[in-house]
C-alpha cells in the first residue's frame, strides 16, 4: 500500500533527480513515507492541483510549511540567533538633579554611630533639591557614649565646632546603638539600666547637649528605632526615655520615630511604606541596619522638623534653647499643641518588648475612707435614702415638703442704734 502510494505521487510530480533516490531508499527501508510526502508537497503545492490535494489531506505531516499569520510578530532573536531577546527593562525615573547650594546655605551636621551614618545619607537625598541646606556628617559606626576610650564624642564635637570655615548651623544627634554596656566611675562598674548607670549616662548626654546649647546651635536629638531582637528593642526603648527626658530638660527638639517602624501591633517589622507610600524593604537582613529606602524614610521625619523651623527665605525662626529649665516629665510637642491630639498609647501591650514587670509604683493604692459616699455607694453598694421632693424620690403618692417661709423682721429684736440708722437712710431720699 505504501509503495503504491509513493509510485502514484512520483508519477503525479514532474521529473526530478530526487525521486529515483527516494524510491530506492523507500524500497530498502532507509526512508519513510512522511519524507517522500514532504518532498512531494513542497514541490507541487503551488503548481499541481493533485499536490495541493495531498497537502490538504496530509497537512498534519507538513507542519513546518504552514503559512504564518499576517498579524503574527516574528520573535526577535539575539545577534547569535540562538534565543529570543528579553523584553526591554522598565526605565526607572531619574533622580532629580542636585541643586546648586547658595552661599548662605544653612549647614546641617549629623553626629552619631552607624544609625547616624544612614541618617546622613537620607538627609542628603531629602535636601537634594534645596539650595538653602547643606548636609554633612561626623559619624563613627562602632562608637557610643559609654566608652570614651574608643571614640571621645565630647572632644570630637568640640573640635568640629571650632571649624569656622564650615560652621554648624543645625546639629542632629543620633547615638546609643552601641551603649548596651557597663558604665563605671571611680567606685566601680554598673550594669545597663541600673539606677547608677542611668545617672552616669544622663550626665554624658547632658555634656553632649551643652556643647550645642552653650553656642546657641539648634539641636535635634533623634530616638533609636526598634530592632528585630526583643531584648535590644527593650534597651533601646529605655535609652529613648533618657533621651526624651534630657531633651525636655534642655528645651531641645526630640524626634521620636519609634512608631514609624513598627506594625499595627507595635512590633518590629522589616518592611513597610516608604516616603512615597509604596511597600518596600526598610531594614536589612540582620534586623538592625536600614536599607536605602529605610534611611530615606528615617530622614523624612528629621527633615520635616528642620523644614518646619525654616522660613521661606531659609532663615531660622525657631526659639533657641536657653539652658536647663528643671526636670519636666512631659511636654507636649508642637503638633500636639496645634492639633489638640495627644500621644496615642496602646492598650493591648507595650511597644518596648515583652517585659515581665508591670507598670505601677511599689506602694499599694490608698483605701477610700469608710465613711465616705464613694466607699458606701461604690464599694459597699449601699443606696442612700431618698429625701422627699428630690429627683431620686420615687415614692407614691408623692410627698411634698413644706418650703420655708420668709418672716418680716421683728423691730423689737433690733438694737436701738441699728433702727435709728435705718430710719435716717429711709428719710434721706425724701428730703
Buried (B, 14 or more C-beta within 10 A) or exposed (E): EEEEEBEEBBEBBEEEEEBEEBBEBBEEEEBEBEBBBBBBBBBBBEEBEBBBBBBEEBEEBBEEEEEEEEEEEEEEEEEEEEEEEEEEEEEEEEEEEEBEBEEEBBBBBBBBBBBBBBBBBBBBBBBBEBBBBBBBBBBBBEBBBBBEEEBEBBEBBEEBBEEEEEEBBBBBBBBBBBBBEEBEEEEEEBEBBEEBBBEBBBEBBBEBBBBBBEEEBBBBBBBBBBBBBBEBBBBBBBBBEBBBBBBBBBBBBBBBBBEBBBEEEBBBBBBBEBBEEEEBBBBEEEBBBBBBBBBBBBBBBBBEBBEEBBEEEBEBEBEBBEEBEEEEEEBEBEEEEEEEEEEEEEEEEEBBBEEEEEEEEEEEEEEEEEEEEEBBEEEEEEEEEEEEEEEEBEEEEEEEEEEEEEEEEEEEEEEEEEEEEEEEEEEEEEE
